Amino acid sequence: MKEALAEERFTDAAYEASHLSPGRVAQVLADSARGAAIPALRELREEMAGDVLAHMPTPLVADLLSSLEEEEARHFFRRIPPEYAADVYHAWMASDPAWAETVLAGVEDPARSVIRELGRYPPDTAGAAMVVRHLSIRSGSTVRDTVEAIRSAPVGMERSAYVYVVDEHGRPLGVVSIRQLLTADADEVVDRIMASDLVVVEADDDAVAAARLLRNRGLELLPVVSAESRLLGVITQDDAFDLLREELAQDFVEIAQGSPDESFFTPPIGAVRRRLPWMGANVFLNLGAVFVISSFESTIAQVAILAAFLPMITDMGGNVGIQALSVAIRSIALGEVRIRDFWRAVRKEVAVGLINGAVLGALFGGVALLLEGNPWLGLVAGTALGVNVFVAGVVGGSLPFIIKRFGRDPAMMTGPFLTTVTDITGVTIYLGLSTYFLTRIVA
């Protein structure tokens, strides 16, 4: 398929795509040249084209369909399952509401109402992440009625593991599994075999928190209800894991002072507005290291080689700190640890920092001794690097817990602070020890 796309043989590409899953086809098209996606989609079966678009990144789909004529954009948009089309609609509403309404007008009800309903939820809510297609049965129905309802359900819902039992107002009362239905008596009322301790989230709840709840409870589906407790849809395992992966990716973007709101399609001026403030803040934070270095100017003037080892000491501290920081933020993001685990994290990083600091300090001291033939310089450089590695690991591994405790975003704040701490610590210890042992180093 990749070869056919590269050679612009779109009919052949569509034929090869017919032997692949929609997700795999979406990945190939997303990685191909921008001009190849639409011609290839035109050659696919209409149903498959919609499924492929549903698996492609929302900003890319919104951009591709915006480049088409109105009627063709409607043609493709109608083929996308409503819960995914709602994401594209929401993206258009933020950038071009008139185009969003124009394309949506080509979708017939009830799909149009579903898209409009889901599109009103902010992207970070459970309502935006839910799938509206789910199996539910009215309270008082028999097992036979429920099985018949499953058999007559659309193909997209046949693989559902659960059937929700709802009252006359659509409020969920309990859930019954397909396995229970297969083993129960056909005339049994589902209310008697259902599990009534139902775990639900509201549509306005945080999507990532809902994803964690689904994962921690070991559920395959998580029902989403309205403020009136009416069942609106479900969050699937796949969608929950996607949310957790996206949050983790966002955390690492923010560690580097990037912006999770920026994508490939963000205009240059928008990217500058998102990135520049963090870089400007880092300038002022790093002034602390500049002031420390300037206060030891006389020491550096007497032993110029001291300046050559400064970058190694500060960079090593930063690298070790980022390692510990990444592990801590990932563990918090995935729900592996809680704020109460702060001291456990500190104890771990103290142990790791002592070992890493001793080994790396000894290694760097030996390198300094080998390069300069000065044992006192090697001792000072190795000690400074070892202590800085220790401090960086403890700060990087514990600071996210402290920031999270105060209700702030650790991914957004920890990176710049960690860099400043490791720079100032490393420079202060290194140049301080150099000043103290200056006569021996010079001798």
MORAUR-V469559 format. One record per backbone hydrogen bond with DSSP energy under -0.5 kcal/mol. NH is the residue of the N-H (numbers start at 0). CO is the residue of the C=O. If there is no record, write none. Layout:
BEGIN
nh={NH:NH}
co={CO:CO}
END
This chain:
BEGIN
nh={4:5:6:7:8:9:12:13:14:15:16:17:18:19:24:25:26:27:28:29:30:31:31:35:36:36:37:38:39:40:41:42:42:43:43:48:49:50:51:52:53:54:54:55:55:60:61:62:63:64:65:66:66:67:72:73:74:75:76:77:78:78:79:79:83:84:85:86:87:88:89:90:91:92:93:94:94:95:99:100:101:102:103:104:105:106:110:111:113:114:115:116:117:118:119:119:120:124:125:126:128:129:130:133:135:136:138:140:142:143:145:146:147:148:149:150:151:152:156:157:159:162:163:164:165:165:166:169:171:172:173:174:175:177:180:181:182:183:187:189:191:192:192:193:194:195:197:199:200:202:204:206:209:210:211:212:213:214:215:216:217:217:218:221:222:223:224:225:228:230:231:232:233:234:235:236:239:240:241:242:243:244:245:246:247:248:249:250:251:252:253:254:255:256:257:261:265:269:270:271:272:273:274:275:276:277:278:279:280:281:282:283:284:285:286:287:288:289:290:291:292:293:294:295:295:296:299:300:301:302:305:306:307:308:308:309:309:310:312:313:314:315:316:317:318:319:320:321:322:323:324:325:326:327:328:329:330:331:332:333:334:335:336:340:341:344:345:346:347:348:349:350:351:352:353:354:355:356:357:358:359:360:361:362:363:364:365:366:367:368:369:370:371:372:374:377:378:379:380:381:382:383:384:385:386:387:388:389:390:391:392:393:394:395:396:397:398:400:401:402:403:404:405:406:407:409:412:413:416:417:418:419:420:421:422:423:424:425:426:427:428:429:430:431:432:433:434:435:436:437:440:441:442}
co={0:1:2:4:3:7:8:9:10:11:12:13:15:16:20:21:22:23:24:25:26:27:28:32:32:33:33:34:35:36:37:38:39:39:40:44:45:46:47:48:49:50:51:51:52:56:57:58:59:60:61:62:63:64:68:69:70:71:72:73:74:75:75:76:80:80:81:83:83:84:85:86:87:88:89:90:91:91:95:96:97:98:99:100:102:103:107:107:109:110:111:112:113:114:115:116:117:121:204:202:124:125:233:131:133:163:165:137:187:185:141:142:143:144:145:146:147:149:153:154:156:175:134:173:136:163:170:166:228:164:164:194:162:160:176:177:178:179:184:140:188:188:189:189:174:193:195:197:222:224:201:123:205:206:207:208:209:210:211:212:213:214:213:234:198:232:200:229:225:169:223:223:130:221:233:219:235:236:237:238:239:240:241:242:243:244:245:246:247:248:249:250:251:253:252:258:262:266:266:267:268:269:270:271:272:274:274:275:276:277:278:279:280:281:283:284:285:285:286:287:288:289:290:291:292:293:295:296:297:298:302:303:304:304:305:305:306:306:308:309:310:311:312:313:314:315:316:317:318:319:320:321:322:323:324:325:326:327:328:329:331:330:330:337:338:340:341:342:343:344:345:346:347:348:349:350:351:352:353:354:355:356:357:358:359:360:361:362:363:364:365:366:367:368:372:373:374:375:376:377:378:379:380:381:382:383:384:385:386:387:388:389:390:391:392:393:394:397:397:398:399:400:401:403:402:407:408:409:412:413:414:415:416:417:418:419:420:421:422:423:424:425:426:427:428:429:430:431:432:434:436:437:438}
END
